[in-house]
Amino acid sequence: MNHYITLICCLGVVSLPLLRGQTVAPEKPDIAARRAWVVATTLPKDLPNPLPFMSGETLHQVRMHLRSVGQAVPVDKTGLVRAVQEETDADGNILYKNLSLSQIPEGVREALIVLVPNAEGSDGLRFRSKVIDLSKFKKGGCLYVNLVPTKLGITIGESKTVISPGGMEFINPLGNKESGVFPVAFFYEIPKEDGAEWKLMTSSKMAIYKSRREICIFYYNNEIENVDFRGIPFMTPEPRP
């Protein structure tokens, strides 16, 4: 009997360090797994590139490209991502002035932030932003985002769609095909007292592939003082479930 008691005590002593080394797994997934990509319709010449972004208390330098997306920014538990500009106060302290504020909604794990510069001389932030949940952006088609205060008309092949101001539409004309070439035309609405007039922006042919995603952003271009658009291939991994 004494032999068994001694054996049990020895096993308890040996296993004690192992028990102390164990940790309880978190009940929820790590919030750091959330991330956001950032694109800008244009980048003002007086701002640096890479452009600094704050997520929580961490500063990230993001290289901005006009026709592609760069490195993603981790999103912390607050969901707030800010473009910032470094400034120094009279005491030599470094401060960060907000250039944009983008709130990633709770539950959105992968997002695209679209920055549009405000007009020069306007008060407030340098950019207004649009946050897009990438779980709604599938492969094999085009996501059209309307950031202008007028309706847009999109035709791709036989498909015709009207997008309201601030809205967005995903269009995939492929069906079961792997690829295809389709006639594409963009229009914008000019409201008039006797009825709306639609003005053609551009028309062409577009190759669409099931293996890639495209995004087209319509915005007001202050340089040309008219509606403009920018197409961006979006080659990041598919959103995680």
C-alpha positions as CSV (number, residue, x, y, z in Angstrom):
1,M,0.0,0.0,0.0
2,N,2.8,2.4,0.9
3,H,4.4,1.7,-2.5
4,Y,1.2,2.8,-4.4
5,I,0.8,5.9,-2.3
6,T,4.4,6.9,-3.0
7,L,3.9,6.2,-6.7
8,I,0.8,8.4,-6.9
9,C,2.5,11.3,-5.1
10,C,5.5,11.1,-7.5
11,L,3.1,11.2,-10.5
12,G,1.4,14.3,-9.0
13,V,4.7,16.1,-8.5
14,V,5.8,15.3,-12.1
15,S,2.5,16.4,-13.6
16,L,2.3,19.7,-11.7
17,P,4.6,21.7,-14.0
18,L,2.7,20.4,-17.0
19,L,-0.6,21.6,-15.6
20,R,0.9,25.0,-14.8
21,G,2.1,25.3,-18.4
22,Q,-1.4,24.9,-19.9
23,T,-3.5,27.9,-21.0
24,V,-7.2,28.1,-21.6
25,A,-8.1,28.6,-25.3
26,P,-9.9,31.9,-26.0
27,E,-13.7,31.6,-26.4
28,K,-13.7,33.9,-29.5
29,P,-11.4,34.1,-32.5
30,D,-8.5,36.6,-32.2
31,I,-9.8,40.0,-33.2
32,A,-6.4,40.7,-34.9
33,A,-7.5,38.4,-37.7
34,R,-9.7,41.2,-39.0
35,R,-8.1,43.3,-41.7
36,A,-8.8,46.1,-44.2
37,W,-7.3,47.1,-47.5
38,V,-7.2,50.8,-48.6
39,V,-7.4,52.4,-52.0
40,A,-7.8,56.1,-53.0
41,T,-9.3,57.6,-56.1
42,T,-6.5,60.2,-56.0
43,L,-3.8,61.1,-53.5
44,P,-3.2,64.8,-52.9
45,K,0.3,65.8,-53.9
46,D,1.1,67.3,-50.4
47,L,0.5,64.0,-48.6
48,P,3.3,61.4,-48.2
49,N,3.3,58.0,-49.9
50,P,3.4,55.6,-48.0
51,L,0.5,57.1,-46.1
52,P,0.3,56.5,-42.3
53,F,-2.7,54.8,-40.9
54,M,-3.6,54.2,-37.2
55,S,-5.4,51.1,-36.1
56,G,-5.9,51.2,-32.4
57,E,-2.6,52.6,-31.1
58,T,-0.5,51.0,-33.8
59,L,0.9,53.0,-36.7
60,H,1.1,51.4,-40.2
61,Q,2.7,52.8,-43.3
62,V,0.6,51.8,-46.4
63,R,1.9,52.3,-50.0
64,M,-1.0,53.8,-51.9
65,H,-1.5,52.7,-55.6
66,L,-4.2,54.2,-57.8
67,R,-4.9,51.0,-59.7
68,S,-4.1,48.3,-57.2
69,V,-4.4,47.5,-53.5
70,G,-1.4,47.3,-51.2
71,Q,-0.8,45.6,-47.9
72,A,-3.7,45.2,-45.5
73,V,-4.1,47.0,-42.2
74,P,-4.9,44.9,-39.1
75,V,-8.2,46.0,-37.5
76,D,-8.4,46.0,-33.7
77,K,-11.4,45.5,-31.5
78,T,-12.6,49.1,-31.9
79,G,-12.9,48.7,-35.7
80,L,-11.6,52.2,-36.3
81,V,-9.0,52.8,-39.0
82,R,-7.6,56.4,-39.5
83,A,-5.4,57.9,-42.1
84,V,-3.2,60.4,-40.2
85,Q,-0.6,63.1,-40.7
86,E,2.3,63.5,-38.3
87,E,2.7,66.9,-36.7
88,T,4.9,68.3,-34.0
89,D,3.6,70.7,-31.3
90,A,5.4,73.6,-29.7
91,D,6.9,71.3,-27.0
92,G,8.3,68.9,-29.6
93,N,5.7,66.2,-29.0
94,I,4.6,64.2,-32.1
95,L,0.8,64.4,-32.7
96,Y,-1.3,62.6,-35.4
97,K,-3.9,64.7,-37.2
98,N,-6.8,62.7,-38.6
99,L,-7.1,62.7,-42.4
100,S,-9.9,60.1,-42.6
101,L,-12.1,58.1,-40.3
102,S,-13.3,54.6,-41.3
103,Q,-15.4,52.5,-39.0
104,I,-15.3,48.7,-39.8
105,P,-18.6,47.3,-38.6
106,E,-18.6,44.5,-36.0
107,G,-18.7,41.1,-37.7
108,V,-16.9,42.3,-40.9
109,R,-13.6,40.4,-41.0
110,E,-12.3,41.7,-44.3
111,A,-13.0,45.1,-45.7
112,L,-12.0,47.5,-48.4
113,I,-11.7,51.2,-47.5
114,V,-12.2,53.6,-50.4
115,L,-10.8,57.1,-49.8
116,V,-12.0,60.1,-51.8
117,P,-10.3,63.5,-51.3
118,N,-12.5,66.4,-50.2
119,A,-12.4,69.6,-52.2
120,E,-9.5,71.9,-51.5
121,G,-10.2,74.5,-48.8
122,S,-13.1,72.4,-47.4
123,D,-13.2,72.2,-43.6
124,G,-12.8,68.9,-41.8
125,L,-11.1,65.7,-42.9
126,R,-9.0,65.5,-46.1
127,F,-10.9,62.3,-47.2
128,R,-14.3,60.9,-47.0
129,S,-14.4,57.1,-47.0
130,K,-16.6,54.2,-48.0
131,V,-16.2,50.8,-46.2
132,I,-17.1,47.7,-48.3
133,D,-17.7,44.3,-46.8
134,L,-15.7,41.9,-49.0
135,S,-17.9,39.0,-48.1
136,K,-20.3,40.5,-50.6
137,F,-17.7,40.8,-53.3
138,K,-17.4,37.4,-55.1
139,K,-15.1,36.4,-57.9
140,G,-15.9,36.4,-61.5
141,G,-17.5,39.8,-61.9
142,C,-17.4,43.5,-61.2
143,L,-18.3,45.6,-58.1
144,Y,-19.5,49.1,-59.1
145,V,-19.4,51.7,-56.3
146,N,-21.3,55.0,-56.8
147,L,-19.7,57.9,-54.8
148,V,-21.3,60.7,-56.7
149,P,-24.6,62.5,-56.0
150,T,-26.3,61.3,-59.1
151,K,-27.6,58.0,-60.5
152,L,-25.4,55.8,-62.6
153,G,-26.4,53.5,-65.4
154,I,-24.3,50.4,-66.1
155,T,-24.7,48.0,-69.0
156,I,-22.7,44.8,-69.4
157,G,-23.8,42.6,-72.3
158,E,-27.6,42.2,-71.8
159,S,-27.5,43.3,-68.1
160,K,-28.7,46.9,-67.3
161,T,-28.4,48.3,-63.8
162,V,-29.1,51.7,-62.2
163,I,-27.0,52.5,-59.1
164,S,-28.3,55.2,-56.7
165,P,-25.9,57.7,-55.0
166,G,-23.9,56.0,-52.3
167,G,-25.0,52.6,-53.5
168,M,-23.1,49.7,-55.0
169,E,-23.9,46.7,-57.2
170,F,-22.2,43.5,-58.0
171,I,-22.6,42.3,-61.6
172,N,-21.5,38.9,-62.9
173,P,-22.6,38.2,-66.5
174,L,-20.6,35.0,-66.8
175,G,-23.1,32.5,-65.6
176,N,-21.4,29.1,-65.7
177,K,-18.6,30.3,-68.1
178,E,-15.0,30.6,-67.0
179,S,-14.5,33.9,-69.0
180,G,-16.1,36.1,-71.6
181,V,-15.8,39.4,-73.5
182,F,-18.8,41.8,-73.1
183,P,-19.7,45.3,-74.4
184,V,-19.7,47.7,-71.4
185,A,-21.1,51.3,-71.2
186,F,-21.3,53.8,-68.3
187,F,-23.9,56.6,-68.1
188,Y,-24.6,59.2,-65.5
189,E,-27.9,61.0,-64.9
190,I,-28.4,64.8,-65.3
191,P,-31.6,65.8,-63.5
192,K,-33.8,68.3,-65.4
193,E,-37.2,69.9,-64.7
194,D,-38.7,68.2,-67.7
195,G,-37.1,64.8,-66.9
196,A,-33.7,63.2,-66.5
197,E,-31.1,63.1,-69.2
198,W,-28.5,60.3,-69.4
199,K,-25.1,61.2,-70.6
200,L,-22.7,58.5,-71.9
201,M,-19.3,58.5,-70.1
202,T,-17.6,55.7,-72.0
203,S,-18.3,52.5,-73.9
204,S,-15.9,49.6,-74.7
205,K,-15.5,45.9,-74.5
206,M,-14.3,44.2,-71.3
207,A,-12.8,40.8,-70.6
208,I,-14.2,39.2,-67.4
209,Y,-12.7,36.1,-65.8
210,K,-14.1,33.8,-63.1
211,S,-10.6,33.7,-61.5
212,R,-10.4,37.4,-60.7
213,R,-12.4,40.3,-59.2
214,E,-12.7,43.8,-60.4
215,I,-13.9,47.0,-58.7
216,C,-14.9,50.2,-60.4
217,I,-15.3,53.4,-58.3
218,F,-17.2,56.4,-59.6
219,Y,-16.3,59.7,-58.0
220,Y,-16.3,63.4,-58.6
221,N,-13.0,64.5,-60.0
222,N,-12.2,68.1,-58.9
223,E,-9.5,68.4,-61.5
224,I,-11.9,67.8,-64.5
225,E,-15.0,69.1,-62.5
226,N,-17.0,66.1,-63.6
227,V,-17.8,62.5,-62.8
228,D,-14.9,60.1,-63.2
229,F,-14.2,56.5,-62.5
230,R,-11.2,54.3,-61.7
231,G,-11.0,50.5,-62.2
232,I,-9.0,48.4,-59.8
233,P,-8.2,44.6,-60.1
234,F,-8.7,43.1,-56.7
235,M,-6.5,40.0,-56.3
236,T,-6.5,39.5,-52.6
237,P,-7.5,36.1,-51.2
238,E,-11.2,35.3,-50.9
239,P,-12.8,36.5,-47.7
240,R,-12.6,34.0,-44.9
241,P,-15.9,32.6,-43.5
